[in-house]
Amino acid sequence: MAATILITLFFGVEPGVVTGVSLSIALYLYRNSRPHMAIVGIVPGTEHFRNVDRHKVITGERVLTLRVDESLFFANSRFLEDKVYALVADKPDIEHVVLMCPAVNEIDASALESLEEINHRLRDSGVTFHLSEVKGPVMDRLKGTDFLKHLTGEIFLSQYDALCTLDPLTAHISESRTPKKRRRGRISGRVRRFRALTLERPRLHHIPVVHTVRRTFRPVSNQEEICHGQDDFREPARF
């Protein structure tokens, strides 16, 4: 930013614009040429995979899972190859390498060539190469090439499926080490209070229906009325 402003002030607008665009492209390529990659392991008691340097996870000796947090293209394909080769060289007991691709949104021809080269070199070393959590657009791109035909391993829908298939012992250990649950006393106490409130509610008892009888009056003639004085009057007969 400062270089662009200085060149614009001293040499003009056009050199400043060209310098700004060139520096932006160079900075973009530099940042994406070394994408963040992490070895991940399974969190005990779950199906989630996290960075081994940041979380307490379980990893096996036979399976190496490498997560790529950037799309693959010509600027970082070589870096991916060197990273995989270095990890395999440090762990001679590795039998399977799984490339976890939840953040890979695009892949170009250079990256496809790098994946094929990784597959060939791992096959010569006796290591099987797998992919997991591949997105739809990337999968469509892979199907349009011969990479899937030459792939020594499989493509898994999730990383947990890959672990259960390639290293079931580690998956079983992870399931057995479930995190401690909360004390049941607090939960049961809440349940008891809820039940007490529920039972204390007034119940609606059956209220008998009272049927009212409608009384009718028969018209009485003047002859049936009997007067006992000036203000005395007898009710007419009711039915």
VMD Tcl script that draws the C-alpha trace (Angstrom):
set ca {
  {0.00 0.00 0.00}
  {2.74 2.46 0.93}
  {4.82 1.51 -2.12}
  {1.86 2.13 -4.40}
  {1.24 5.57 -2.89}
  {4.89 6.59 -3.17}
  {5.22 5.47 -6.78}
  {1.99 7.27 -7.65}
  {3.24 10.50 -6.07}
  {6.69 10.47 -7.69}
  {6.12 8.70 -11.04}
  {2.43 9.15 -11.85}
  {-0.85 7.28 -11.77}
  {-0.14 4.57 -14.34}
  {3.09 3.29 -12.74}
  {1.35 3.36 -9.36}
  {-1.59 1.27 -10.61}
  {0.72 -1.25 -12.29}
  {2.82 -1.53 -9.13}
  {-0.26 -2.03 -6.94}
  {-1.68 -4.78 -9.13}
  {1.68 -6.55 -9.38}
  {2.23 -6.45 -5.64}
  {-1.30 -7.77 -4.98}
  {-0.81 -10.73 -7.31}
  {2.61 -11.51 -5.85}
  {1.28 -11.33 -2.29}
  {-1.68 -13.58 -3.16}
  {0.55 -16.21 -4.74}
  {2.97 -16.11 -1.82}
  {0.25 -16.60 0.78}
  {-1.38 -19.46 -1.12}
  {1.87 -21.15 -2.06}
  {2.26 -22.33 1.53}
  {-1.24 -23.32 2.66}
  {-1.96 -24.41 6.18}
  {-1.73 -28.19 6.56}
  {-2.17 -30.16 9.75}
  {-1.92 -33.72 10.94}
  {-5.25 -34.51 12.56}
  {-6.49 -37.13 14.98}
  {-9.85 -38.18 16.32}
  {-11.27 -36.52 19.43}
  {-12.08 -39.24 22.00}
  {-15.74 -40.16 22.14}
  {-16.65 -38.24 18.97}
  {-16.35 -38.43 15.21}
  {-14.50 -35.11 14.93}
  {-10.89 -34.71 13.81}
  {-8.70 -31.88 15.03}
  {-5.09 -30.72 14.84}
  {-2.75 -32.83 16.95}
  {-0.84 -29.70 18.02}
  {-3.92 -27.93 19.35}
  {-6.18 -30.63 20.82}
  {-5.99 -33.87 22.77}
  {-6.65 -36.43 20.07}
  {-5.89 -40.07 19.31}
  {-3.79 -41.09 16.34}
  {-2.72 -44.49 15.08}
  {0.66 -45.67 13.89}
  {-0.63 -47.14 10.63}
  {-2.70 -44.23 9.29}
  {-1.52 -40.68 8.64}
  {-4.25 -38.12 8.08}
  {-3.23 -34.80 6.53}
  {-5.79 -32.00 6.28}
  {-5.38 -29.30 3.63}
  {-7.01 -25.95 4.43}
  {-6.73 -24.38 0.96}
  {-7.67 -25.06 -2.64}
  {-5.01 -26.84 -4.67}
  {-3.50 -25.14 -7.72}
  {-0.15 -24.56 -9.39}
  {1.21 -22.30 -6.63}
  {0.92 -24.83 -3.78}
  {0.95 -28.22 -5.51}
  {4.70 -28.61 -5.12}
  {4.49 -27.68 -1.46}
  {1.89 -30.44 -0.94}
  {4.22 -33.03 -2.48}
  {7.15 -32.05 -0.28}
  {4.95 -32.09 2.82}
  {3.63 -35.60 2.18}
  {7.05 -37.02 1.35}
  {8.59 -35.51 4.48}
  {5.87 -36.90 6.75}
  {6.12 -40.38 5.28}
  {9.90 -40.34 5.61}
  {9.62 -39.42 9.32}
  {7.17 -42.28 10.02}
  {8.34 -45.51 8.41}
  {5.51 -47.55 9.96}
  {2.86 -45.69 7.97}
  {0.73 -47.91 5.74}
  {-1.99 -45.47 4.68}
  {-1.96 -41.77 3.92}
  {-5.33 -40.04 3.88}
  {-5.60 -36.57 2.36}
  {-8.52 -34.86 4.09}
  {-10.05 -32.26 1.76}
  {-12.95 -30.47 3.50}
  {-11.56 -27.02 2.56}
  {-10.48 -27.83 -1.00}
  {-12.96 -26.01 -3.22}
  {-11.03 -26.06 -6.51}
  {-8.25 -28.05 -8.12}
  {-6.39 -27.31 -11.35}
  {-4.31 -29.37 -13.76}
  {-1.05 -28.78 -11.89}
  {-2.58 -30.02 -8.65}
  {-3.95 -33.11 -10.41}
  {-0.48 -33.91 -11.68}
  {0.88 -33.53 -8.17}
  {-1.75 -35.91 -6.78}
  {-0.85 -38.47 -9.43}
  {2.83 -38.11 -8.60}
  {2.11 -38.54 -4.88}
  {0.06 -41.65 -5.63}
  {2.86 -43.20 -7.72}
  {5.64 -42.47 -5.25}
  {3.63 -43.73 -2.27}
  {2.78 -46.89 -4.19}
  {6.47 -47.51 -4.84}
  {7.06 -47.08 -1.09}
  {4.34 -49.57 -0.17}
  {1.96 -46.92 1.17}
  {-1.67 -46.62 0.07}
  {-3.01 -43.16 -0.82}
  {-6.61 -42.23 0.06}
  {-8.86 -39.17 -0.10}
  {-11.69 -38.19 2.23}
  {-14.44 -35.56 2.42}
  {-13.98 -34.49 -1.19}
  {-16.49 -31.86 -2.32}
  {-18.73 -32.30 -5.33}
  {-17.04 -29.90 -7.79}
  {-13.61 -31.35 -6.97}
  {-14.95 -34.88 -7.33}
  {-16.37 -34.02 -10.75}
  {-12.95 -32.76 -11.78}
  {-11.29 -35.96 -10.59}
  {-13.78 -38.12 -12.48}
  {-12.83 -36.35 -15.70}
  {-9.26 -37.63 -15.44}
  {-7.51 -40.99 -15.05}
  {-6.53 -40.26 -11.47}
  {-9.31 -42.40 -9.95}
  {-8.30 -45.37 -12.09}
  {-4.73 -45.25 -10.84}
  {-5.58 -44.42 -7.21}
  {-4.23 -47.14 -4.94}
  {-6.69 -46.42 -2.15}
  {-10.29 -45.29 -1.79}
  {-12.29 -42.09 -1.55}
  {-14.22 -41.96 1.73}
  {-17.29 -39.90 2.42}
  {-16.02 -38.89 5.86}
  {-12.76 -39.17 7.73}
  {-14.42 -41.26 10.42}
  {-15.37 -43.86 7.81}
  {-11.78 -43.90 6.64}
  {-10.49 -44.46 10.16}
  {-12.97 -47.26 10.87}
  {-11.99 -48.99 7.62}
  {-8.21 -48.52 7.73}
  {-7.56 -48.57 11.48}
  {-10.53 -50.04 13.38}
  {-8.44 -50.47 16.55}
  {-7.87 -46.72 16.90}
  {-11.55 -46.08 16.25}
  {-12.47 -48.57 18.98}
  {-10.05 -46.95 21.45}
  {-11.60 -43.57 20.69}
  {-15.09 -44.88 21.39}
  {-14.01 -46.42 24.69}
  {-12.46 -43.15 25.89}
  {-15.65 -41.16 26.03}
  {-15.46 -37.88 27.95}
  {-16.80 -37.87 31.49}
  {-20.46 -37.09 31.75}
  {-21.96 -34.64 34.16}
  {-22.94 -35.79 37.60}
  {-26.27 -37.52 37.53}
  {-27.29 -35.97 40.84}
  {-27.89 -32.58 39.30}
  {-29.75 -34.01 36.34}
  {-31.88 -36.33 38.45}
  {-32.63 -33.46 40.82}
  {-33.96 -31.40 37.96}
  {-36.03 -34.33 36.83}
  {-37.45 -34.79 40.34}
  {-38.35 -31.12 40.59}
  {-40.03 -31.26 37.20}
  {-42.01 -34.32 38.22}
  {-43.01 -32.69 41.49}
  {-44.30 -29.64 39.67}
  {-46.16 -31.88 37.27}
  {-47.82 -33.90 40.04}
  {-48.78 -30.78 42.00}
  {-50.98 -29.57 39.22}
  {-54.69 -29.82 40.13}
  {-56.36 -32.67 38.40}
  {-59.65 -32.14 36.68}
  {-62.15 -34.45 38.33}
  {-65.29 -35.59 36.62}
  {-68.07 -33.12 37.24}
  {-71.51 -34.63 36.87}
  {-73.72 -32.91 34.39}
  {-76.88 -31.47 35.97}
  {-79.85 -31.74 33.71}
  {-82.32 -28.94 34.29}
  {-86.00 -29.54 33.78}
  {-87.82 -26.85 32.01}
  {-91.12 -26.17 33.69}
  {-94.08 -25.10 31.67}
  {-97.21 -23.38 32.84}
  {-100.68 -24.17 31.66}
  {-102.91 -21.17 31.09}
  {-105.56 -20.93 33.77}
  {-108.97 -19.58 33.16}
  {-110.61 -17.00 35.29}
  {-112.89 -19.60 36.86}
  {-109.98 -21.52 38.38}
  {-108.53 -18.51 40.12}
  {-109.61 -18.34 43.75}
  {-109.17 -15.11 45.56}
  {-108.83 -15.02 49.35}
  {-109.08 -11.35 49.81}
  {-108.19 -8.36 47.80}
  {-104.37 -9.00 47.75}
  {-104.40 -12.79 48.14}
  {-103.81 -14.77 45.00}
  {-103.07 -18.47 44.58}
  {-100.54 -19.71 42.03}
  {-101.99 -21.61 39.16}
  {-101.41 -25.33 39.06}
  {-97.96 -26.39 37.68}
  {-97.11 -29.42 35.65}
}
mol new
graphics top color blue
foreach p $ca { graphics top sphere $p radius 0.5 }
foreach p [lrange $ca 0 end-1] q [lrange $ca 1 end] { graphics top cylinder $p $q radius 0.2 }
display resetview
